[in-house]
Amino acid sequence: MKHSLVSKKISHPGLWGHESSAKQAQAVNQESQLWAAVSTMRQQPNQWVTLIGKPSREFLQQLEIAGIPTGRIRCITSNSIETAVWATEQALLLDNSQLVIAWLNNVSERDQKRLQLAARNSQSINFLFTNPTSIQPLH
């Protein structure tokens, strides 16, 4: 009995430093989910891709390579986290975007919950990036 408890402690990622590999695997999985969602968007030409925050030039190029016309991509930037959270919430609630992606660093737990509630009522596929190394889907 004690042996099984010891083995559970050894494999615990928070104690022994395996958390970085687990987070990397999760980020890769979530990134593949994002690109799978983008690949399905070619069939729906009258929907927007709404990007909130500051996507990299490479990310925008990847969207174009995936077949998303630049005329269907709208970027909303803000210097204020409150404005960016509000813009994300509005993009989710308006339901005129097939995909909503937001890069929101230092977003509060309260605002994350607020965005999760908006995402539940949204028809769009949505992702929230809270830091450069992790991608978290809103739902």
C-alpha positions in Angstrom: 0.0 0.0 0.0 2.7 2.5 0.9 4.6 1.5 -2.2 1.7 2.7 -4.4 1.6 6.0 -2.6 5.3 6.5 -3.1 5.0 5.9 -6.8 2.2 8.4 -7.1 4.3 11.0 -5.4 7.2 10.4 -7.7 5.1 10.8 -10.8 3.4 14.0 -9.6 4.4 16.7 -12.2 4.3 19.6 -9.7 6.9 18.0 -7.4 9.5 16.7 -9.8 9.6 19.2 -12.7 7.6 17.3 -15.3 5.2 20.2 -15.5 7.0 21.9 -18.3 6.8 18.9 -20.6 3.1 18.4 -19.7 2.4 22.1 -20.5 4.3 21.8 -23.8 2.3 18.8 -24.8 -1.0 20.6 -23.9 0.1 23.6 -25.9 0.9 21.5 -28.9 -2.5 19.7 -28.6 -4.4 23.0 -28.3 -2.4 24.5 -31.2 -3.4 21.5 -33.4 -7.1 22.1 -32.4 -6.7 25.7 -33.4 -5.4 24.9 -36.9 -8.0 22.1 -37.3 -10.7 24.8 -36.7 -9.0 27.2 -39.1 -8.9 24.5 -41.8 -12.7 24.1 -41.6 -13.4 27.8 -42.1 -12.8 27.7 -45.9 -16.3 26.3 -46.3 -18.0 29.4 -44.6 -17.1 32.5 -46.6 -19.4 35.0 -44.9 -17.9 34.7 -41.4 -15.1 36.7 -39.8 -11.9 35.6 -38.1 -11.6 38.1 -35.2 -8.1 38.5 -33.6 -7.9 40.5 -30.4 -4.4 41.5 -29.2 -1.3 41.4 -31.2 -0.9 38.3 -33.4 2.5 37.7 -34.9 3.1 38.4 -38.6 3.9 34.7 -38.9 0.4 33.8 -37.5 -1.3 36.0 -40.0 0.7 34.4 -42.8 -0.3 31.0 -41.6 -4.0 32.0 -41.7 -3.5 33.2 -45.3 -1.7 29.9 -46.2 -4.6 28.0 -44.6 -6.9 29.7 -47.1 -8.5 32.5 -45.0 -8.7 35.6 -47.2 -7.2 38.7 -45.6 -10.5 40.5 -46.1 -12.1 38.1 -43.6 -9.5 38.7 -40.9 -10.1 41.6 -38.5 -7.6 42.6 -35.9 -8.5 44.5 -32.8 -5.6 45.9 -30.8 -5.7 47.7 -27.5 -3.2 49.0 -24.9 -5.7 48.3 -22.1 -6.4 44.8 -20.9 -9.9 45.9 -19.8 -10.7 47.1 -23.4 -9.3 43.9 -24.9 -11.4 41.7 -22.6 -14.5 43.8 -23.5 -13.7 43.4 -27.2 -13.3 39.7 -26.8 -16.6 39.4 -25.0 -18.4 41.5 -27.6 -16.9 39.4 -30.5 -18.2 36.3 -28.8 -21.6 37.7 -28.1 -22.2 39.2 -31.6 -21.9 35.8 -33.3 -20.6 37.2 -36.5 -17.2 35.6 -36.2 -16.6 31.9 -37.0 -13.4 32.1 -35.0 -12.4 34.4 -32.2 -8.8 34.3 -31.0 -7.6 36.6 -28.2 -4.1 37.2 -26.8 -4.7 38.6 -23.3 -1.7 38.6 -21.0 -2.3 39.1 -17.3 -6.0 38.6 -17.5 -7.7 38.2 -14.1 -9.5 35.0 -13.1 -12.7 37.0 -12.9 -12.3 38.1 -16.5 -11.5 34.6 -17.6 -14.7 33.4 -16.1 -16.6 36.2 -17.8 -15.2 35.2 -21.1 -16.0 31.6 -20.5 -19.6 32.5 -19.9 -19.7 34.5 -23.1 -18.1 31.6 -25.0 -20.8 29.2 -23.8 -23.4 31.4 -25.4 -21.4 31.9 -28.6 -21.6 30.0 -31.9 -18.0 30.8 -32.7 -14.9 28.7 -32.1 -12.8 30.6 -29.7 -9.4 30.4 -28.1 -7.8 32.5 -25.3 -4.0 32.8 -25.2 -3.0 34.0 -21.7 0.7 33.9 -22.3 3.0 33.1 -25.2 3.6 29.5 -24.3 0.1 28.3 -23.4 -3.0 28.2 -25.5 -6.3 27.7 -23.6 -9.6 27.2 -25.3 -12.4 29.1 -23.8 -14.7 26.1 -24.1 
